[in-house]
């Protein structure tokens, strides 16, 4: 492709772009010219609509016939539903109430015969278990607590013998304790 051919194509593309812009400009101008006419039509339509509504209100030509028909239809539907309720659902609710009463009596009898006996047996077993635990507490646990208390008393007496009131003794015990812990740590790390 030569330089002149490239320039000619660029010129054609520029003319096509200008032609497209000219076409857009013409459409915009045509729309703007129609705007006042369309606004006049809009306002005139609104005024005529307002006048017609005013005349209908003045002549009392509202929705009265429609609302009267709707009220009559609603009343007829209400009466039909009331009749269905009286013939179908009222006897059904009475029958359901009787059935519920019979079921409650049967459940009460089942409860008295089966569940009350089971509850009494469970209560008796729980009472026996509580008595056994109380006996264990009085004998075994009390002996264990008394033994632990005696041993703590002896340990306190031994500790009191170590308390001389001299700081050197306390430091010696602390040093021995730290040395023992260090030795245990070294043995554990080595093993």
N, CA, C and O of each residue as an XYZ file, in Angstrom:
764
protein
N       0.854     -1.163      0.000
C       0.000      0.000      0.000
C       0.899      1.224      0.000
O       1.860      1.298      0.766
N       0.592      2.163     -0.844
C       1.431      3.360     -0.958
C       0.938      4.427     -0.006
O      -0.114      4.299      0.620
N       1.716      5.467      0.083
C       1.384      6.564      1.008
C       0.142      7.295      0.525
O      -0.684      7.705      1.340
N      -0.008      7.466     -0.780
C      -1.167      8.182     -1.314
C      -2.443      7.382     -1.109
O      -3.493      7.950     -0.809
N      -2.355      6.047     -1.271
C      -3.546      5.226     -1.044
C      -3.989      5.295      0.416
O      -5.185      5.367      0.700
N      -3.028      5.272      1.341
C      -3.340      5.376      2.765
C      -3.989      6.715      3.081
O      -4.911      6.776      3.895
N      -3.522      7.791      2.450
C      -4.083      9.121      2.695
C      -5.491      9.199      2.145
O      -6.368      9.811      2.757
N      -5.723      8.559      0.948
C      -7.070      8.580      0.378
C      -8.054      7.834      1.286
O      -9.170      8.301      1.516
N      -7.633      6.673      1.800
C      -8.516      5.912      2.695
C      -8.805      6.683      3.979
O      -9.926      6.659      4.489
N      -7.784      7.366      4.497
C      -7.983      8.159      5.716
C      -8.949      9.297      5.434
O      -9.775      9.632      6.282
N      -8.855      9.892      4.258
C      -9.775     10.967      3.887
C     -11.197     10.464      3.762
O     -12.137     11.138      4.184
N     -11.367      9.261      3.173
C     -12.702      8.681      3.048
C     -13.286      8.383      4.434
O     -14.467      8.627      4.679
N     -12.461      7.861      5.325
C     -12.941      7.550      6.675
C     -13.348      8.835      7.387
O     -14.336      8.850      8.121
N     -12.595      9.915      7.177
C     -12.931     11.194      7.799
C     -14.250     11.733      7.257
O     -15.066     12.271      8.005
N     -14.453     11.579      5.927
C     -15.716     12.045      5.338
C     -16.893     11.223      5.869
O     -17.967     11.767      6.129
N     -16.685      9.898      6.031
C     -17.758      9.040      6.542
C     -18.085      9.436      7.979
O     -19.253      9.437      8.367
N     -17.076      9.767      8.768
C     -17.300     10.195     10.145
C     -18.062     11.507     10.189
O     -18.964     11.679     11.009
N     -17.698     12.451      9.291
C     -18.393     13.733      9.245
C     -19.829     13.545      8.775
O     -20.734     14.232      9.250
N     -20.046     12.608      7.835
C     -21.400     12.342      7.355
C     -22.246     11.757      8.475
O     -23.424     12.091      8.603
N     -21.642     10.865      9.305
C     -22.360     10.289     10.432
C     -22.726     11.360     11.456
O     -23.821     11.352     12.019
N     -21.790     12.283     11.688
C     -22.057     13.363     12.647
C     -23.125     14.303     12.117
O     -23.937     14.818     12.885
N     -23.130     14.528     10.814
C     -24.133     15.398     10.210
C     -25.513     14.773     10.343
O     -26.492     15.465     10.621
N     -25.586     13.453     10.141
C     -26.855     12.733     10.268
C     -27.368     12.836     11.707
O     -28.557     13.071     11.923
N     -26.469     12.660     12.704
C     -26.864     12.777     14.115
C     -27.355     14.191     14.407
O     -28.335     14.370     15.129
N     -26.700     15.164     13.869
C     -27.081     16.557     14.099
C     -28.454     16.841     13.515
O     -29.249     17.553     14.129
N     -28.744     16.302     12.352
C     -30.058     16.507     11.728
C     -31.167     15.903     12.583
O     -32.221     16.515     12.757
N     -30.929     14.684     13.128
C     -31.934     14.050     13.984
C     -32.176     14.873     15.247
O     -33.315     15.036     15.684
N     -31.102     15.385     15.822
C     -31.235     16.192     17.042
C     -32.015     17.466     16.759
O     -32.860     17.867     17.560
N     -31.745     18.090     15.652
C     -32.456     19.313     15.285
C     -33.934     19.016     15.047
O     -34.796     19.801     15.442
N     -34.235     17.865     14.392
C     -35.625     17.507     14.128
C     -36.365     17.242     15.440
O     -37.530     17.612     15.581
N     -35.697     16.608     16.392
C     -36.338     16.362     17.695
C     -36.615     17.666     18.428
O     -37.681     17.838     19.020
N     -35.679     18.561     18.390
C     -35.856     19.839     19.091
C     -36.982     20.662     18.469
O     -37.666     21.410     19.168
N     -37.173     20.526     17.167
C     -38.239     21.268     16.503
C     -39.602     20.732     16.912
O     -40.568     21.493     16.971
N     -39.700     19.414     17.200
C     -40.974     18.812     17.578
C     -41.322     19.037     19.058
O     -42.477     18.849     19.441
N     -40.369     19.426     19.888
C     -40.590     19.546     21.325
C     -41.699     20.534     21.693
O     -42.552     20.166     22.501
N     -41.752     21.755     21.165
C     -42.843     22.665     21.552
C     -44.218     22.127     21.172
O     -45.181     22.277     21.924
N     -44.302     21.504     20.011
C     -45.586     20.966     19.565
C     -46.051     19.841     20.508
O     -47.229     19.761     20.857
N     -45.120     18.984     20.910
C     -45.480     17.887     21.799
C     -45.871     18.391     23.190
O     -46.780     17.841     23.812
N     -45.205     19.415     23.674
C     -45.565     19.984     24.979
C     -46.965     20.591     24.952
O     -47.723     20.438     25.910
N     -47.319     21.289     23.846
C     -48.666     21.874     23.722
C     -49.706     20.754     23.732
O     -50.755     20.888     24.363
N     -49.422     19.647     23.034
C     -50.358     18.526     23.011
C     -50.518     17.915     24.414
O     -51.624     17.561     24.824
N     -49.413     17.800     25.131
C     -49.466     17.242     26.480
C     -50.320     18.107     27.398
O     -51.191     17.591     28.098
N     -50.081     19.415     27.405
C     -50.832     20.315     28.291
C     -52.305     20.365     27.916
O     -53.167     20.385     28.795
N     -52.604     20.385     26.625
C     -53.996     20.401     26.184
C     -54.712     19.114     26.616
O     -55.865     19.168     27.042
N     -54.042     17.956     26.513
C     -54.628     16.688     26.949
C     -54.885     16.679     28.445
O     -55.916     16.176     28.892
N     -53.971     17.223     29.218
C     -54.164     17.277     30.669
C     -55.333     18.176     31.048
O     -56.108     17.847     31.946
N     -55.460     19.306     30.368
C     -56.576     20.218     30.657
C     -57.901     19.548     30.323
O     -58.851     19.634     31.101
N     -57.977     18.875     29.165
C     -59.219     18.208     28.784
C     -59.551     17.065     29.751
O     -60.721     16.844     30.064
N     -58.566     16.360     30.211
C     -58.802     15.298     31.186
C     -59.358     15.881     32.484
O     -60.310     15.342     33.049
N     -58.773     16.971     32.955
C     -59.259     17.622     34.173
C     -60.694     18.103     34.033
O     -61.492     17.959     34.958
N     -61.029     18.681     32.868
C     -62.396     19.159     32.644
C     -63.367     17.986     32.655
O     -64.444     18.085     33.243
N     -63.003     16.869     32.010
C     -63.905     15.711     31.975
C     -64.095     15.129     33.367
O     -65.202     14.710     33.707
N     -63.052     15.090     34.176
C     -63.195     14.597     35.543
C     -64.088     15.521     36.362
O     -64.907     15.052     37.153
N     -63.938     16.809     36.180
C     -64.790     17.761     36.891
C     -66.255     17.589     36.515
O     -67.132     17.640     37.377
N     -66.524     17.381     35.209
C     -67.908     17.174     34.774
C     -68.484     15.887     35.363
O     -69.651     15.855     35.752
N     -67.674     14.824     35.433
C     -68.161     13.562     36.011
C     -68.473     13.729     37.489
O     -69.462     13.188     37.983
N     -67.636     14.474     38.193
C     -67.895     14.694     39.610
C     -69.134     15.553     39.811
O     -69.937     15.305     40.711
N     -69.278     16.551     38.976
C     -70.431     17.454     39.081
C     -71.731     16.694     38.797
O     -72.752     16.954     39.434
N     -71.696     15.758     37.847
C     -72.889     14.997     37.482
C     -73.080     13.786     38.389
O     -74.058     13.054     38.242
N     -72.149     13.566     39.332
C     -72.188     12.440     40.251
C     -72.251     11.109     39.497
O     -73.066     10.241     39.809
N     -71.383     10.970     38.509
C     -71.314      9.749     37.700
C     -70.137      8.872     38.143
O     -69.512      8.236     37.294
N     -69.821      8.816     39.409
C     -68.667      8.057     39.900
C     -68.844      6.567     39.714
O     -69.434      6.128     38.727
N     -68.351      5.805     40.630
C     -68.368      4.345     40.539
C     -69.521      3.746     41.335
O     -69.438      2.579     41.720
N     -70.566      4.473     41.592
C     -71.658      4.004     42.447
C     -72.298      2.714     41.920
O     -72.468      1.785     42.709
N     -72.660      2.599     40.650
C     -73.275      1.338     40.207
C     -72.331      0.143     40.406
O     -72.770     -0.945     40.778
N     -71.064      0.349     40.163
C     -70.088     -0.729     40.331
C     -69.967     -1.120     41.798
O     -69.954     -2.307     42.126
N     -69.876     -0.126     42.687
C     -69.720     -0.432     44.113
C     -70.978     -1.078     44.679
O     -70.884     -1.918     45.574
N     -72.170     -0.700     44.172
C     -73.397     -1.350     44.636
C     -73.411     -2.823     44.225
O     -73.790     -3.685     45.018
N     -73.004     -3.109     42.999
C     -72.967     -4.494     42.524
C     -71.940     -5.297     43.315
O     -72.170     -6.461     43.644
N     -70.820     -4.675     43.614
C     -69.792     -5.351     44.398
C     -70.292     -5.648     45.811
O     -70.019     -6.717     46.356
N     -71.017     -4.713     46.398
C     -71.568     -4.923     47.746
C     -72.585     -6.065     47.733
O     -72.593     -6.895     48.643
N     -73.445     -6.115     46.707
C     -74.426     -7.204     46.624
C     -73.733     -8.550     46.448
O     -74.140     -9.537     47.062
N     -72.694     -8.605     45.621
C     -71.969     -9.859     45.396
C     -71.258    -10.299     46.681
O     -71.228    -11.487     47.003
N     -70.693     -9.347     47.403
C     -70.018     -9.670     48.660
C     -71.014    -10.207     49.684
O     -70.714    -11.166     50.396
N     -72.191     -9.599     49.762
C     -73.212    -10.055     50.691
C     -73.672    -11.476     50.349
O     -73.869    -12.300     51.242
N     -73.840    -11.755     49.057
C     -74.257    -13.097     48.636
C     -73.191    -14.131     48.982
O     -73.513    -15.228     49.439
N     -71.919    -13.785     48.764
C     -70.827    -14.706     49.099
C     -70.773    -14.947     50.600
O     -70.554    -16.074     51.042
N     -70.972    -13.897     51.382
C     -70.946    -14.033     52.838
C     -72.063    -14.950     53.313
O     -71.848    -15.799     54.177
N     -73.252    -14.782     52.752
C     -74.371    -15.634     53.144
C     -74.118    -17.093     52.761
O     -74.449    -18.001     53.523
N     -73.530    -17.320     51.578
C     -73.245    -18.685     51.136
C     -72.195    -19.334     52.047
O     -72.327    -20.499     52.421
N     -71.158    -18.575     52.397
C     -70.129    -19.105     53.281
C     -70.688    -19.377     54.675
O     -70.283    -20.343     55.322
N     -71.608    -18.543     55.144
C     -72.242    -18.758     56.444
C     -73.055    -20.051     56.425
O     -73.027    -20.823     57.384
N     -73.776    -20.282     55.330
C     -74.567    -21.511     55.226
C     -73.662    -22.740     55.213
O     -73.968    -23.746     55.852
N     -72.554    -22.659     54.489
C     -71.601    -23.776     54.450
C     -71.037    -24.012     55.852
O     -70.885    -25.155     56.283
N     -70.732    -22.938     56.549
C     -70.195    -23.061     57.905
C     -71.201    -23.733     58.833
O     -70.842    -24.628     59.598
N     -72.451    -23.307     58.768
C     -73.468    -23.883     59.656
C     -73.743    -25.346     59.346
O     -73.956    -26.139     60.263
N     -73.742    -25.720     58.061
C     -74.100    -27.100     57.710
C     -72.918    -28.060     57.779
O     -73.104    -29.248     58.045
N     -71.709    -27.563     57.543
C     -70.562    -28.464     57.462
C     -69.635    -28.352     58.673
O     -69.334    -29.357     59.317
N     -69.187    -27.151     58.980
C     -68.138    -26.998     59.984
C     -68.659    -27.008     61.417
O     -67.942    -27.467     62.306
N     -69.873    -26.523     61.685
C     -70.380    -26.556     63.054
C     -70.574    -27.990     63.542
O     -70.145    -28.307     64.652
N     -71.210    -28.881     62.751
C     -71.276    -30.277     63.214
C     -69.899    -30.939     63.302
O     -69.658    -31.779     64.170
N     -69.008    -30.555     62.403
C     -67.661    -31.121     62.423
C     -66.932    -30.716     63.703
O     -66.244    -31.541     64.306
N     -67.073    -29.468     64.124
C     -66.401    -29.036     65.347
C     -67.014    -29.715     66.568
O     -66.295    -30.041     67.513
N     -68.328    -29.933     66.566
C     -68.968    -30.640     67.678
C     -68.462    -32.082     67.742
O     -68.141    -32.581     68.820
N     -68.392    -32.743     66.597
C     -67.894    -34.107     66.539
C     -66.439    -34.172     66.987
O     -66.051    -35.091     67.708
N     -65.633    -33.199     66.562
C     -64.220    -33.151     66.945
C     -64.076    -32.958     68.447
O     -63.210    -33.571     69.070
N     -64.924    -32.104     69.037
C     -64.866    -31.891     70.486
C     -65.211    -33.169     71.232
O     -64.568    -33.488     72.232
N     -66.216    -33.910     70.767
C     -66.573    -35.173     71.421
C     -65.424    -36.181     71.312
O     -65.089    -36.862     72.282
N     -64.834    -36.264     70.135
C     -63.717    -37.175     69.924
C     -62.535    -36.802     70.826
O     -61.879    -37.683     71.382
N     -62.265    -35.518     70.973
C     -61.172    -35.069     71.834
C     -61.456    -35.425     73.289
O     -60.542    -35.807     74.021
N     -62.707    -35.304     73.716
C     -63.074    -35.651     75.084
C     -62.840    -37.143     75.346
O     -62.308    -37.518     76.391
N     -63.242    -37.996     74.384
C     -63.043    -39.445     74.524
C     -61.546    -39.769     74.552
O     -61.103    -40.601     75.343
N     -60.776    -39.114     73.691
C     -59.328    -39.364     73.650
C     -58.675    -38.932     74.959
O     -57.759    -39.598     75.439
N     -59.135    -37.822     75.544
C     -58.573    -37.367     76.821
C     -58.868    -38.361     77.934
O     -58.007    -38.633     78.772
N     -60.064    -38.896     77.946
C     -60.401    -39.894     78.966
C     -59.535    -41.151     78.796
O     -59.047    -41.707     79.781
N     -59.347    -41.595     77.550
C     -58.530    -42.785     77.300
C     -57.077    -42.526     77.708
O     -56.428    -43.401     78.282
N     -56.574    -41.341     77.417
C     -55.198    -41.017     77.806
C     -55.065    -40.962     79.318
O     -54.042    -41.380     79.862
N     -56.081    -40.454     80.008
C     -56.056    -40.422     81.471
C     -56.021    -41.828     82.056
O     -55.276    -42.099     82.997
N     -56.841    -42.732     81.486
C     -56.853    -44.112     81.967
C     -55.507    -44.787     81.710
O     -55.008    -45.509     82.572
N     -54.918    -44.563     80.544
C     -53.609    -45.128     80.224
C     -52.549    -44.586     81.176
O     -51.682    -45.323     81.646
N     -52.633    -43.293     81.450
C     -51.676    -42.669     82.362
C     -51.788    -43.272     83.758
O     -50.777    -43.593     84.382
N     -53.016    -43.425     84.247
C     -53.211    -43.971     85.593
C     -52.757    -45.422     85.666
O     -52.183    -45.841     86.670
N     -53.008    -46.188     84.615
C     -52.685    -47.615     84.656
C     -51.236    -47.920     84.388
O     -50.664    -48.799     85.032
N     -50.625    -47.220     83.456
C     -49.284    -47.583     83.010
C     -48.211    -46.646     83.547
O     -47.260    -47.081     84.196
N     -48.370    -45.375     83.274
C     -47.306    -44.428     83.599
C     -47.213    -44.148     85.100
O     -46.112    -43.965     85.618
N     -48.337    -44.112     85.802
C     -48.268    -43.868     87.245
C     -47.549    -45.014     87.942
O     -46.761    -44.777     88.857
N     -47.807    -46.255     87.528
C     -47.119    -47.397     88.119
C     -45.620    -47.327     87.830
O     -44.803    -47.603     88.709
N     -45.262    -46.962     86.606
C     -43.843    -46.840     86.254
C     -43.198    -45.715     87.052
O     -42.061    -45.855     87.505
N     -43.908    -44.600     87.231
C     -43.363    -43.490     88.003
C     -43.184    -43.877     89.461
O     -42.196    -43.493     90.085
N     -44.128    -44.634     90.012
C     -43.999    -45.099     91.395
C     -42.794    -46.020     91.545
O     -42.044    -45.906     92.514
N     -42.605    -46.930     90.596
C     -41.455    -47.841     90.650
C     -40.147    -47.069     90.550
O     -39.191    -47.371     91.264
N     -40.098    -46.061     89.657
C     -38.879    -45.258     89.507
C     -38.608    -44.463     90.778
O     -37.457    -44.328     91.192
N     -39.661    -43.936     91.401
C     -39.487    -43.180     92.643
C     -38.973    -44.090     93.754
O     -38.104    -43.688     94.528
N     -39.500    -45.311     93.841
C     -39.046    -46.260     94.860
C     -37.568    -46.609     94.637
O     -36.793    -46.663     95.593
N     -37.178    -46.845     93.380
C     -35.784    -47.171     93.071
C     -34.866    -45.997     93.411
O     -33.779    -46.198     93.954
N     -35.296    -44.778     93.096
C     -34.482    -43.596     93.400
C     -34.337    -43.425     94.908
O     -33.271    -43.045     95.391
N     -35.404    -43.703     95.651
C     -35.353    -43.579     97.115
C     -34.382    -44.614     97.703
O     -33.616    -44.297     98.614
N     -34.414    -45.842     97.187
C     -33.492    -46.883     97.661
C     -32.050    -46.511     97.343
O     -31.160    -46.706     98.170
N     -31.822    -45.988     96.173
C     -30.476    -45.562     95.781
C     -29.985    -44.435     96.688
O     -28.824    -44.428     97.097
N     -30.862    -43.488     97.001
C     -30.473    -42.377     97.872
C     -30.107    -42.896     99.264
O     -29.148    -42.417     99.870
N     -30.871    -43.881     99.778
C     -30.532    -44.454    101.088
C     -29.170    -45.151    101.047
O     -28.379    -45.026    101.982
N     -28.898    -45.881     99.965
C     -27.602    -46.560     99.827
C     -26.458    -45.557     99.761
O     -25.411    -45.772    100.371
N     -26.647    -44.460     99.024
C     -25.610    -43.425     98.930
C     -25.396    -42.780    100.291
O     -24.260    -42.474    100.651
N     -26.465    -42.567    101.054
C     -26.330    -41.968    102.383
C     -25.533    -42.887    103.297
O     -24.690    -42.411    104.057
N     -25.778    -44.193    103.242
C     -25.017    -45.135    104.067
C     -23.543    -45.131    103.667
O     -22.656    -45.141    104.520
N     -23.296    -45.116    102.349
C     -21.917    -45.060    101.856
C     -21.241    -43.789    102.351
O     -20.080    -43.815    102.760
N     -21.976    -42.671    102.314
C     -21.420    -41.396    102.762
C     -21.073    -41.460    104.243
O     -20.012    -40.991    104.655
N     -21.950    -42.029    105.032
C     -21.711    -42.082    106.475
C     -20.532    -42.981    106.816
O     -19.776    -42.684    107.741
N     -20.370    -44.051    106.099
C     -19.315    -45.012    106.449
C     -18.014    -44.730    105.715
O     -17.015    -44.355    106.330
N     -18.027    -44.908    104.414
C     -16.781    -44.874    103.634
C     -16.229    -43.460    103.482
O     -15.054    -43.218    103.756
N     -17.064    -42.537    103.050
C     -16.551    -41.191    102.808
C     -16.150    -40.510    104.105
O     -15.137    -39.812    104.154
N     -16.916    -40.703    105.130
C     -16.569    -40.080    106.399
C     -15.225    -40.624    106.889
O     -14.395    -39.866    107.390
N     -15.010    -41.918    106.748
C     -13.729    -42.498    107.157
C     -12.598    -41.937    106.313
O     -11.520    -41.653    106.834
N     -12.829    -41.775    105.013
C     -11.811    -41.215    104.120
C     -11.488    -39.781    104.494
O     -10.319    -39.398    104.520
N     -12.501    -38.985    104.782
C     -12.275    -37.584    105.149
C     -11.525    -37.509    106.477
O     -10.613    -36.695    106.627
N     -11.899    -38.343    107.431
C     -11.215    -38.323    108.729
C      -9.753    -38.733    108.584
O      -8.880    -38.146    109.222
N      -9.479    -39.738    107.747
C      -8.095    -40.173    107.521
C      -7.285    -39.062    106.875
O      -6.153    -38.796    107.281
N      -7.864    -38.406    105.861
C      -7.166    -37.299    105.195
C      -6.909    -36.165    106.181
O      -5.847    -35.544    106.136
N      -7.847    -35.887    107.058
C      -7.665    -34.812    108.036
C      -6.541    -35.166    109.011
O      -5.733    -34.301    109.349
N      -6.475    -36.415    109.467
C      -5.406    -36.827    110.396
C      -4.033    -36.697    109.728
O      -3.071    -36.227    110.334
N      -3.970    -37.127    108.458
C      -2.678    -37.050    107.754
C      -2.256    -35.601    107.533
O      -1.072    -35.282    107.640
N      -3.186    -34.738    107.232
C      -2.848    -33.327    107.072
C      -2.386    -32.730    108.398
O      -1.477    -31.900    108.422
N      -2.996    -33.138    109.482
C      -2.582    -32.659    110.801
C      -1.157    -33.111    111.103
O      -0.356    -32.328    111.613
N      -0.837    -34.356    110.796
C       0.532    -34.855    111.028
C       1.539    -34.105    110.153
O       2.626    -33.748    110.609
N       1.158    -33.867    108.867
C       2.066    -33.135    107.977
C       2.289    -31.718    108.499
O       3.401    -31.196    108.417
N       1.255    -31.102    109.026
C       1.406    -29.761    109.599
C       2.318    -29.764    110.805
O       3.107    -28.837    110.988
N       2.221    -30.801    111.636
C       3.090    -30.894    112.813
C       4.538    -31.081    112.388
O       5.431    -30.482    112.987
N       4.797    -31.894    111.371
C       6.169    -32.078    110.880
C       6.715    -30.775    110.310
O       7.878    -30.429    110.519
N       5.850    -30.053    109.580
C       6.287    -28.784    108.999
C       6.580    -27.764    110.088
O       7.508    -26.967    109.952
N       5.826    -27.775    111.133
C       6.041    -26.844    112.230
C       7.402    -27.117    112.887
O       8.067    -26.190    113.348
N       7.810    -28.387    112.927
C       9.111    -28.724    113.504
C      10.239    -28.142    112.667
O      11.302    -27.809    113.191
N      10.004    -28.021    111.361
C      11.039    -27.447    110.490
C      11.121    -25.929    110.616
O      12.145    -25.339    110.271
N      10.102    -25.314    111.084
C      10.078    -23.854    111.182
C      10.847    -23.427    112.429
O      10.354    -23.503    113.555
N      12.070    -22.975    112.180
C      12.925    -22.564    113.294
C      12.927    -21.071    113.475
O      13.302    -20.571    114.535
N      12.524    -20.370    112.477
C      12.536    -18.917    112.534
C      13.829    -18.333    112.004
O      14.014    -17.116    112.021
N      14.723    -19.186    111.536
C      16.008    -18.690    111.018
C      15.953    -18.712    109.498
O      15.559    -19.713    108.900
N      16.342    -17.622    108.884
C      16.260    -17.460    107.436
C      17.189    -18.434    106.722
O      16.896    -18.848    105.600
N      18.288    -18.803    107.342
C      19.226    -19.724    106.695
C      18.566    -21.073    106.436
O      18.784    -21.678    105.386
N      17.775    -21.539    107.367
C      17.097    -22.826    107.183
C      16.104    -22.756    106.017
O      16.014    -23.683    105.212
N      15.365    -21.654    105.938
C      14.386    -21.497    104.847
C      15.073    -21.450    103.495
O      14.597    -22.050    102.531
N      16.200    -20.731    103.418
C      16.931    -20.644    102.152
C      17.510    -22.011    101.775
O      17.545    -22.369    100.597
N      17.954    -22.758    102.759
C      18.496    -24.087    102.488
C      17.411    -25.000    101.915
O      17.660    -25.732    100.957
N      16.220    -24.960    102.492
C      15.110    -25.779    101.976
C      14.715    -25.351    100.562
O      14.436    -26.200     99.714
N      14.689    -24.044    100.302
C      14.341    -23.540     98.965
C      15.397    -23.970     97.959
O      15.061    -24.369     96.844
N      16.697    -23.893     98.344
C      17.768    -24.303     97.449
C      17.669    -25.794     97.143
O      17.845    -26.207     95.997
N      17.388    -26.603     98.167
C      17.270    -28.043     97.960
C      16.087    -28.355     97.039
O      16.164    -29.249     96.196
N      15.033    -27.634     97.207
C      13.850    -27.852     96.364
C      14.147    -27.488     94.910
O      13.792    -28.245     94.007
N      14.793    -26.342     94.664
C      15.142    -25.907     93.299
C      16.139    -26.889     92.680
O      16.023    -27.217     91.499
N      17.112    -27.358     93.455
C      18.099    -28.313     92.939
C      17.415    -29.624     92.566
O      17.756    -30.234     91.553
N      16.464    -30.055     93.367
C      15.735    -31.284     93.046
C      14.934    -31.142     91.757
O      14.917    -32.052     90.929
N      14.268    -29.998     91.588
C      13.514    -29.769     90.347
C      14.430    -29.698     89.136
O      14.084    -30.200     88.067
N      15.597    -29.077     89.293
C      16.555    -28.978     88.186
C      17.068    -30.364     87.803
O      17.210    -30.673     86.620
N      17.343    -31.189     88.799
C      17.824    -32.540     88.522
C      16.753    -33.342     87.783
O      17.057    -34.085     86.850
N      15.502    -33.185     88.206
C      14.432    -33.876     87.492
C      14.308    -33.404     86.048
O      14.060    -34.209     85.150
N      14.480    -32.105     85.821
C      14.394    -31.559     84.466
C      15.525    -32.094     83.586
O      15.310    -32.415     82.417
N      16.736    -32.189     84.158
C      17.882    -32.699     83.393
C      17.664    -34.169     83.074
O      17.921    -34.598     81.949
N      17.198    -34.943     84.036
C      16.934    -36.367     83.780
C      15.862    -36.570     82.729
O      15.958    -37.457     81.881
N      14.868    -35.754     82.799
C      13.787    -35.862     81.814
C      14.260    -35.500     80.404
O      13.888    -36.154     79.430
N      15.096    -34.435     80.302
C      15.613    -34.021     79.011
C      16.566    -35.061     78.428
O      16.611    -35.259     77.214
N      17.328    -35.725     79.301
C      18.284    -36.729     78.842
C      17.574    -38.010     78.419
O      18.065    -38.737     77.556
N      16.422    -38.289     79.023
C      15.732    -39.573     78.775
C      14.802    -39.484     77.658
O      14.146    -40.470     77.320
